[in-house]
Amino acid sequence: MATADNKLILIYGGKGALGSCLVTYFKSKQFSVISVDLFENTEADKNITLKQTDSWVEQETEALKGVADACGDSKLEAIFCVAGGWAGGNAASHDMVKNADLMVKQSVWSSVIAARIASKFLKVGGVVQLTGAQPATKGTAFMMGYGLAKAAVHQLVASLSSGDTGLPDKALVFAILPVTLDTPGNRKAMSGADTSTWTPLLFIAEYLEKILDGAEKPGNGSLLQLFTEEGKTSIVPV
């Protein structure tokens, strides 16, 4: 499926708002794109559709099998894991545990499976991008499940960028830490909010392409906070 110059990437969460943007963007740049999600993205060259009712291990098994079939003898240039979601609640909320369970499944399961995929199918010097959250660099009392799940992603980045990680040589691992993304869902849920402080999805797509092109190179293990003011986004490492 890959092109001759191995422009093959995998987008985990390829049917979500950010994932769909990445699929469209990288397809326009002549990349071959594999999407892993609970739902199919018809723009992708290959879809690996997981079952929400499957266990973590079952999802891992299906994902690895699907990527093996999609890659053949080729290796992935990059894995962009942008799966996730949001749910609130403090310790007194009746649905706190339910929401925490969902947040772990959406952010932690996907990130760990992405790491497993990277260990088997990423090329030497390839890129692994995970998605954390800027608020999770500190306490998140009103969204405890969300905060703990994203903090776990931050820790996973630290582990994957330390010694003896199981990833290919010279792999670059980092996370983006947005505050609020400018998605249709967020605009609907927060119709009165100041969207000039929300990070555009296209900014992230363009930044990831710069990393693949070598125009940008964050440090291995970086947690990159995305701050947007008056429509302009800056990247600030933690």
GUDRENPA-423232 format. One line per 10 residues: number of its first residue (from 1); for each residue x negated, y, z of C-alpha. Coordinates in Angstrom, 2 decimals. Each point is the difference from the previous one (the first is absolute). Layout:
BEGIN
NUM = X:Y:Z; ... $
END
This chain:
BEGIN
1 = 0.00:0.00:0.00; -2.88:2.38:0.67; -1.46:2.25:-2.66; -3.51:-0.56:-1.29; -1.52:2.57:2.37; 1.76:-1.62:2.98; 2.30:2.94:0.76; 2.17:-2.28:2.11; 1.49:1.25:3.25; 2.53:-1.25:2.52 $
11 = 2.56:2.21:1.69; 1.48:-1.50:3.15; 3.37:1.65:0.51; 0.32:0.73:-3.70; 3.75:0.63:0.06; 0.04:2.57:2.80; -0.11:3.72:-0.69; -3.78:0.36:0.15; -0.59:-3.43:-1.51; 2.25:0.75:-2.96 $
21 = -1.85:3.26:-0.57; -3.31:-1.86:-0.01; 1.26:-2.65:-2.40; 1.21:2.64:-2.45; -3.14:2.10:0.35; -2.55:-2.77:-0.42; 1.94:-1.58:-2.86; -0.27:3.40:-1.75; -3.78:-0.20:0.53; -0.18:-3.37:-1.76 $
31 = -0.41:-2.13:3.11; 1.55:-3.44:0.28; 2.13:0.00:3.14; 1.14:-2.79:2.28; 2.82:0.94:2.38; 0.62:-1.85:3.26; 3.29:0.86:1.67; 3.32:-1.34:1.18; 1.48:1.39:-3.20; -1.12:-0.04:-3.62 $
41 = -1.47:3.05:-1.72; 0.69:-0.46:-3.72; -2.78:2.47:-0.94; -2.69:-2.27:1.44; -1.79:-2.52:-2.19; 0.55:-2.71:2.61; 2.32:-0.21:3.00; -0.52:-2.12:3.09; 3.31:0.13:1.81; -0.05:-1.06:3.62 $
51 = 2.97:-1.09:2.11; 0.92:2.19:2.95; 1.18:-3.07:1.90; -3.35:-1.78:-0.33; -2.47:-0.11:2.86; -3.27:1.90:-0.09; -1.91:-3.15:-0.96; 2.56:-0.88:-2.68; -0.32:3.48:-1.50; -3.79:-0.37:0.02 $
61 = 0.25:-3.34:-1.80; 2.29:1.39:-2.70; -2.09:3.14:-0.44; -3.28:-1.88:-0.39; 1.53:-2.45:-2.44; 1.52:2.80:-2.05; -3.21:2.01:-0.14; -1.98:-3.09:-1.02; 2.40:-0.57:-2.88; -0.06:3.68:-1.01 $
71 = -3.77:0.45:0.16; -1.15:-3.22:-1.63; -3.76:0.39:-0.36; 0.12:3.78:0.52; -0.65:1.96:3.18; 1.90:2.97:1.40; -1.57:3.41:-0.23; 2.14:1.29:2.85; 2.76:-0.89:2.42; 2.24:2.86:1.04 $
81 = 2.23:-1.00:2.92; 2.74:2.59:0.33; 2.75:-2.17:1.47; 1.67:1.41:3.07; 2.95:1.85:1.42; 1.13:2.01:3.00; 2.15:-0.61:3.05; 0.24:1.90:3.27; 0.69:-0.79:3.62; -1.68:0.28:3.40 $
91 = -0.12:-2.67:2.70; 3.56:0.80:1.11; 1.49:-0.40:-3.48; 2.17:-3.10:-0.32; -1.47:-0.72:-3.44; -3.63:0.74:0.89; -1.13:-3.64:-0.23; 2.05:-0.59:-3.15; -1.57:3.06:-1.64; -3.49:-0.95:1.17 $
101 = 0.45:-3.45:-1.53; 0.96:1.60:-3.31; -2.94:2.41:0.08; -2.47:-2.82:0.65; 1.45:-2.03:-2.87; -0.11:2.92:-2.41; -3.43:1.44:0.87; -2.04:-2.64:1.81; 1.08:-3.13:-1.87; -0.58:1.70:-3.35 $
111 = -3.40:1.41:0.99; -1.29:-3.30:1.35; 1.17:-1.90:-3.09; -1.63:2.68:-2.16; -3.25:-0.68:1.85; 0.36:-3.73:-0.69; 0.57:0.75:-3.69; -3.10:2.19:-0.02; -2.13:-2.77:1.51; 0.85:-2.28:-2.92 $
121 = 0.65:2.17:-3.03; -1.70:3.40:0.39; -3.05:0.64:-2.13; -3.41:0.87:1.45; 0.11:3.72:0.83; 3.80:0.06:-0.22; 2.36:2.27:1.92; 2.51:-0.82:2.73; 2.33:2.80:1.07; 2.41:-0.47:2.90 $
131 = 2.62:2.43:1.29; -0.01:1.23:3.55; 1.58:3.15:1.40; -1.42:3.23:1.36; 2.40:0.11:2.99; -1.28:-3.43:1.08; -3.41:1.47:0.82; 1.65:0.90:3.32; 3.10:-0.98:1.97; 3.33:-0.25:-1.83 $
141 = 2.55:-0.07:2.80; 3.07:0.48:-2.19; -1.06:-2.65:-2.53; -1.90:-2.59:2.00; 0.33:-2.92:-2.40; -1.13:2.11:-2.93; -2.98:1.34:1.91; -1.22:-3.36:1.23; 0.31:-1.56:-3.47; -1.94:2.80:-1.68 $
151 = -2.62:0.01:2.76; -0.49:-3.70:-0.72; -0.65:0.86:-3.65; -2.62:2.53:1.12; -1.70:-2.73:2.06; 0.11:-2.41:-2.94; -1.85:2.56:-2.13; -2.70:0.20:2.67; -0.30:-3.79:0.04; -0.08:-0.35:-3.79 $
161 = -2.77:2.58:-0.28; -2.25:-1.51:2.67; -2.50:-2.81:-0.48; 0.92:-3.53:-1.09; 3.51:0.97:-1.14; 0.54:-2.75:-2.56; 0.47:2.57:-2.77; -2.16:0.12:-3.14; -3.31:1.86:0.18; 0.16:3.79:-0.14 $
171 = 3.80:0.06:0.40; 1.36:3.42:0.93; 2.78:-0.05:2.59; 1.88:3.06:1.19; 3.47:1.17:0.99; 2.06:3.02:-0.88; 1.80:1.57:2.97; 2.86:2.16:-1.24; 2.21:2.09:2.26; 3.10:0.04:-2.21 $
181 = 0.20:-1.13:-3.61; 2.19:1.82:-2.50; 2.29:-2.89:-0.91; 3.65:-0.06:-1.11; 0.86:-1.85:3.21; -1.60:2.66:2.20; 1.69:2.81:-1.92; 3.35:-1.71:0.51; -0.59:-0.71:3.69; -1.45:3.45:0.78 $
191 = 1.79:2.27:-2.43; -0.71:3.17:1.97; -3.72:-0.60:0.56; -2.85:2.11:-1.35; -1.22:-2.21:-2.84; -3.02:2.25:-0.62; -1.65:-1.91:2.85; 0.69:-3.40:-1.58; -2.70:-1.76:-2.01; 0.90:-0.58:-3.68 $
201 = -0.26:-3.58:-1.18; -1.84:1.06:-3.14; -2.79:1.51:2.12; -0.67:-3.43:1.48; 0.08:-1.71:-3.40; -2.50:2.49:-1.42; -2.26:-0.30:3.04; -0.08:-3.79:-0.24; -0.91:0.22:-3.67; -2.89:2.34:0.87 $
211 = -1.30:-2.64:2.40; 0.13:-2.66:-2.70; -1.76:2.37:-2.42; -2.68:0.80:2.55; 0.88:3.70:0.14; 0.91:-0.44:3.68; -1.48:-2.47:2.46; 1.22:0.00:3.58; -2.17:-1.69:2.58; 0.64:-3.68:0.58 $
221 = 2.50:-0.33:2.83; 1.30:3.55:-0.39; 3.40:1.01:1.36; 1.01:2.89:-2.26; 2.62:2.35:1.41; 2.15:1.74:-2.63; 1.05:3.48:1.06; 2.24:2.02:-2.32; 0.72:3.69:0.44; 1.83:2.20:-2.50 $
231 = -0.12:-2.83:-2.50; -3.78:-0.44:0.19; -1.45:-3.21:1.44; -3.33:-0.36:1.77; -1.74:-3.22:1.02; -1.50:-0.02:3.50; -1.78:-3.12:1.31; 0.87:-0.98:3.57 $
END
